[in-house]
Amino acid sequence: MYMYLFYHKPIGMKNILQFALPLILIVFGIQLTRDYFGATGSERRAELEQLIAAGAETPGVLADEYTEKTTKVRRARIKTYEVTYKYEVDGKQYSGTKTLQSPPTIPVVVVTYLADNPRLSAIDPAEELSSLTSSEGDTFTLLAGLGLALAGAGLGYFRYRKSIGQVSAV
């Protein structure tokens, strides 16, 4: 029995692929769980809080073109529109992106930026911070994340046990 612990089958594509699905499930589960606790947006949250506290404002212009994105959340299709905006600080051009709930209609916007770092900007940082905060703490996100991680770990364990059982004595 001791010799079987150190015996390794040749690694083939089939052996690698049988662990791909469990690994993907675990990764998605961890990401959803992190989203629940807000670990993925902490840097952006800090930037938005800085903009709200010490931001300066300047006029900006939305680009004529935008990208329409459709996501499915709990069987409901949600369309968002990602648009680029440009603004000028001290004679230098900067740009950023904004996700809107409807297609852009007004080309001129107010951009909030940091005087120390004009590249850091947002259109309505308070609204963006509010939407970032509301996406955290959703019970469905936590349960889905934990479920996927546990399903991936269980599936990986049983596939590993099955592959060990197929090793024959030399």
KOLZA-558553 format. One record per residue: x, y, z of N, C-alpha, C in turn; residue in one letter. Coordinates in steps of 0.1 Angstrom, whole numbers, plus 2048, in hexadecimal, padded with zeros to 3 digits. Layout:
N
  n_xx  n_yy  n_zz  ca_xx  ca_yy  ca_zz  c_xx  c_yy  c_zz  residu
     X     Y     Z      X      Y      Z     X     Y     Z       A
...
end
This chain:
170
  n_xx  n_yy  n_zz  ca_xx  ca_yy  ca_zz  c_xx  c_yy  c_zz  residu
   808   7F4   800    800    800    800   809   80D   800       M
   814   80C   807    81D    818    808   822   81C   7FA       Y
   824   813   7F2    82A    816    7E4   820   81D   7DC       M
   813   81B   7DE    809    821    7D6   808   830   7D8       Y
   80C   834   7E4    80B    842    7E7   815   84B   7DF       L
   820   845   7DB    82A    84C    7D3   82A   849   7C4       F
   821   840   7C0    820    83C    7B2   817   846   7AB       Y
   81C   84C   7A0    815    856    799   812   850   78B       H
   806   851   786    803    84E    778   809   859   76F       K
   80C   855   763    810    860    759   805   86A   758       P
   809   876   758    7FF    881    757   7FB   883   748       I
   7EF   880   746    7E9    882    738   7DF   88D   738       G
   7DA   890   72C    7D0    89B    72A   7C3   897   732       M
   7C0   88A   731    7B3    886    738   7B4   888   747       K
   7C0   885   74C    7C2    887    75B   7C1   895   75F       N
   7C6   89E   756    7C6    8AC    759   7B8   8B2   758       I
   7B1   8AE   74D    7A4    8B3    74B   799   8AE   755       L
   79B   8A3   75C    792    89E    765   792   8A7   772       Q
   79C   8AF   774    79D    8B8    77F   79A   8C7   77C       F
   798   8C9   76F    795    8D7    76A   788   8DC   770       A
   77D   8D4   76F    770    8D9    773   770   8DB   782       L
   776   8D2   78B    776    8D5    799   77E   8E2   79C       P
   789   8E4   795    791    8F0    797   78A   8FD   793       L
   783   8FC   788    77B    908    784   770   90B   78E       I
   769   901   793    75E    902    79D   764   909   7AA       L
   770   904   7AE    776    90A    7BA   779   919   7B8       I
   77F   91C   7AC    783    92A    7AA   777   933   7A9       V
   76C   92F   7A2    760    937    7A2   75A   938   7B0       F
   75A   92D   7B7    755    92E    7C5   75C   938   7CE       G
   769   937   7CD    771    941    7D5   76F   94F   7D1       I
   76E   951   7C3    76B    95F    7BF   75E   964   7C3       Q
   754   95C   7C3    746    961    7C7   746   963   7D6       L
   74D   95B   7DE    74E    95D    7EC   756   96A   7EF       T
   760   96D   7E8    768    979    7EA   75F   985   7E6       R
   757   984   7DC    74D    98F    7D8   744   991   7E4       D
   73F   987   7EA    736    989    7F5   73C   991   801       Y
   749   98E   804    750    995    80F   756   9A2   80A       F
   756   9A5   7FD    75B    9B2    7F8   76A   9B2   7F6       G
   770   9A7   7F5    77F    9A7    7F4   783   9AB   7E6       A
   77B   9AA   7DC    780    9AD    7CF   77E   9BC   7CB       T
   776   9C3   7D3    774    9D1    7CF   77A   9DB   7DA       G
   783   9D6   7E3    788    9DE    7ED   791   9EA   7E8       S
   798   9E7   7DE    7A1    9F2    7D8   799   9FD   7D1       E
   78F   9F8   7CA    786    A02    7C3   77E   A0A   7CD       R
   77A   A03   7D8    772    A0A    7E2   77A   A15   7E9       R
   787   A12   7EB    790    A1C    7F1   792   A28   7E8       A
   793   A25   7DB    795    A30    7D1   788   A39   7D1       E
   77C   A33   7D1    770    A3A    7D0   76E   A43   7DD       L
   772   A3D   7E8    771    A45    7F5   77A   A51   7F4       E
   786   A4F   7EE    78F    A5B    7ED   789   A65   7E4       Q
   783   A61   7D9    77D    A6A    7CF   771   A72   7D6       L
   769   A6B   7DE    75E    A72    7E5   763   A7C   7EF       I
   76E   A78   7F6    773    A81    801   77B   A8D   7FB       A
   784   A8B   7F1    78D    A95    7ED   78D   A97   7DE       A
   783   A93   7D7    783    A94    7C8   780   AA2   7C3       G
   786   AA6   7B8    783    AB2    7B1   77A   AAE   7A5       A
   773   AB8   7A0    76A    AB5    794   76E   ABD   788       E
   76C   AB6   77D    76E    ABD    770   764   AB7   766       T
   761   ABF   75B    758    AB9    751   75F   AAE   749       P
   757   AA5   745    75D    A9A    73D   753   A97   731       G
   758   A90   727    750    A8D    71B   750   A7D   71A       V
   743   A78   718    742    A6A    715   745   A67   707       L
   74B   A5C   704    74E    A58    6F6   740   A55   6EF       A
   740   A56   6E2    735    A53    6DA   731   A44   6DA       D
   73B   A3C   6DB    739    A2D    6DB   739   A28   6E9       E
   731   A1D   6EB    731    A16    6F7   72F   A07   6F5       Y
   732   9FF   6FF    731    9F1    6FE   725   9EC   706       T
   71C   9E5   700    710    9DF    707   714   9D2   70C       E
   712   9CF   719    714    9C3    71F   708   9BD   725       K
   705   9B1   723    6F9    9AA    728   6FE   99F   732       T
   6F9   9A0   73E    6FC    996    748   6EF   990   74D       T
   6F0   984   752    6E5    97D    757   6E6   97B   766       K
   6DD   981   76D    6DD    980    77C   6D0   97A   780       V
   6D0   96E   786    6C4    968    78A   6BA   967   77F       R
   6BE   962   774    6B5    960    768   6B0   96D   762       R
   6B4   979   767    6B0    985    761   6BC   98B   759       A
   6B9   990   74D    6C4    996    745   6C5   9A5   749       R
   6D1   9A9   74B    6D3    9B7    74F   6DD   9BC   745       I
   6D9   9C7   73F    6E2    9CE    735   6E9   9DA   73C       K
   6F6   9DB   739    6FE    9E6    73E   705   9EC   732       T
   70A   9F8   733    710    9FF    728   71D   A05   72D       Y
   728   A00   728    735    A05    72C   73A   A0F   722       E
   73D   A1B   727    741    A26    71F   74E   A2D   724       V
   756   A32   71B    762    A38    71F   75F   A47   720       T
   766   A4E   729    765    A5C    72A   772   A62   72B       Y
   773   A6F   726    780    A76    726   77E   A83   72D       K
   789   A88   734    789    A94    73B   797   A9A   73B       Y
   798   AA7   73E    7A4    AAE    73E   7A7   AB4   74C       E
   7B4   AB2   750    7B8    AB8    75D   7C6   ABF   75A       V
   7C7   ACC   75C    7D3    AD3    75A   7D9   AD1   74C       D
   7D0   AD1   742    7D4    AD0    734   7D8   AC2   730       G
   7D6   AB8   738    7DA    AAA    735   7CD   AA2   734       K
   7CC   A9A   72A    7C0    A91    727   7C1   A84   730       Q
   7B6   A81   735    7B4    A74    73D   7A7   A6D   738       Y
   7A6   A60   73B    79A    A59    737   797   A4F   742       S
   78A   A4A   741    786    A40    74B   77A   A39   744       G
   774   A2F   74B    768    A28    747   75D   A29   751       T
   751   A28   74D    746    A28    755   73C   A1E   750       K
   735   A17   759    72B    A0D    756   71E   A14   759       T
   715   A15   74F    708    A1B    750   6FD   A11   74F       L
   6F1   A14   755    6E6    A0B    755   6DD   A0D   748       Q
   6E0   A18   741    6D9    A1B    735   6E2   A21   72B       S
   6DF   A21   71E    6E9    A27    714   6EB   A36   717       P
   6F7   A3A   715    6FA    A48    718   6F2   A52   70F       P
   6ED   A5C   715    6E5    A66    70D   6EB   A74   70E       T
   6F1   A77   719    6F7    A84    71B   706   A83   71A       I
   70C   A8A   710    71B    A88    70E   724   A8F   718       P
   71F   A99   71F    727    AA0    729   724   A9B   737       V
   72E   A98   73F    72D    A93    74C   736   A9A   756       V
   734   A99   762    73D    A9E    76C   746   A93   771       V
   753   A94   770    75D    A8A    774   763   A8F   781       V
   764   A86   78B    76B    A88    797   778   A81   797       T
   783   A89   79A    790    A83    799   798   A88   7A5       Y
   7A3   A81   7A8    7AC    A85    7B3   7B6   A8F   7AD       L
   7B8   A9A   7B4    7C2    AA4    7B0   7D0   A9E   7B0       A
   7D3   A96   7BA    7E0    A90    7BB   7E3   A86   7B0       D
   7D8   A7F   7AB    7D9    A74    7A1   7CD   A75   798       N
   7CE   A7E   78E    7C2    A80    785   7BE   A74   77D       P
   7C6   A6A   77C    7C2    A5D    776   7B7   A56   77D       R
   7B6   A58   78A    7AC    A52    793   7A0   A5B   792       L
   795   A55   78B    789    A5D    789   77D   A55   789       S
   771   A5B   78A    765    A54    789   75A   A5F   786       A
   74F   A5A   77F    743    A62    77D   73A   A5E   788       I
   736   A67   791    72E    A64    79D   733   A59   7A5       D
   73E   A5B   7AC    745    A51    7B5   73C   A4C   7C0       P
   733   A55   7C5    72A    A50    7D0   720   A45   7CB       A
   71B   A47   7BF    712    A3D    7B9   71A   A30   7B6       E
   726   A31   7B1    72E    A25    7AE   731   A1E   7BB       E
   735   A25   7C6    737    A1F    7D3   72B   A18   7D8       L
   720   A1E   7D7    713    A18    7DB   710   A0B   7D4       S
   712   A0B   7C7    70F    9FF    7C0   71A   9F4   7C3       S
   726   9F8   7C6    730    9EE    7CA   72D   9E8   7D7       L
   728   9F0   7E0    724    9EB    7EE   718   9E2   7ED       T
   70E   9E6   7E4    702    9DE    7E4   704   9D0   7DE       S
   70E   9CE   7D6    711    9C1    7D0   718   9B8   7DA       S
   71D   9BD   7E5    723    9B5    7F0   718   9B1   7F9       E
   71A   9A6   800    711    9A1    80A   704   99A   805       G
   703   997   7F8    6F8    990    7F3   6F9   981   7F7       D
   6EF   97C   7FE    6EF    96F    803   6F1   965   7F7       T
   6EA   967   7EC    6EB    95E    7E1   6FA   95D   7DC       F
   701   968   7DC    70F    967    7D8   718   95E   7E2       T
   715   960   7EF    71C    958    7F8   719   949   7F7       L
   70C   946   7F6    708    938    7F5   70D   931   7E8       L
   70C   939   7DD    711    933    7D0   720   931   7D1       A
   727   93A   7D7    736    939    7D8   739   92D   7E0       G
   733   92C   7EC    736    920    7F4   732   913   7EE       L
   727   913   7E7    722    907    7E0   72B   903   7D5       G
   730   90C   7CD    739    909    7C2   746   904   7C7       L
   74B   90B   7D2    758    906    7D7   757   8F8   7DD       A
   74D   8F6   7E4    74B    8E8    7EA   749   8DE   7E0       L
   741   8E1   7D6    73E    8D8    7CB   74B   8D4   7C3       A
   753   8DF   7C1    760    8DD    7BA   76A   8D4   7C2       G
   76A   8D7   7CF    773    8CF    7D8   76E   8C1   7D9       A
   761   8BF   7DA    75C    8B1    7DB   75E   8A9   7CE       G
   75B   8B0   7C3    75E    8A9    7B6   76C   8A6   7B4       L
   775   8AF   7B7    783    8AD    7B6   788   8A1   7BF       G
   783   8A1   7CB    786    896    7D4   782   888   7CE       Y
   776   887   7CA    771    87B    7C5   778   877   7B8       F
   77B   880   7AF    783    87D    7A3   791   879   7A7       R
   797   87F   7B1    7A4    87B    7B5   7A4   86D   7BB       Y
   79A   86A   7C3    799    85C    7C9   797   852   7BE       R
   78F   856   7B4    78C    84C    7A9   799   84A   7A1       K
   7A1   854   79F    7AE    852    797   7B8   84A   79F       S
   7B8   84B   7AC    7C1    843    7B5   7BD   835   7B4       I
   7B0   832   7B4    7AB    824    7B3   7AE   81E   7A6       G
   7B1   825   79B    7B4    81F    78E   7C3   81C   78D       Q
   7CB   81F   797    7D9    81C    796   7DB   80D   798       V
   7E2   807   78F    7E4    7F9    791   7F3   7F6   796       S
   7F5   7EB   79C    802    7E7    7A2   80B   7E4   796       A
   818   7E7   797    822    7E5    78D   829   7D8   790       V
end
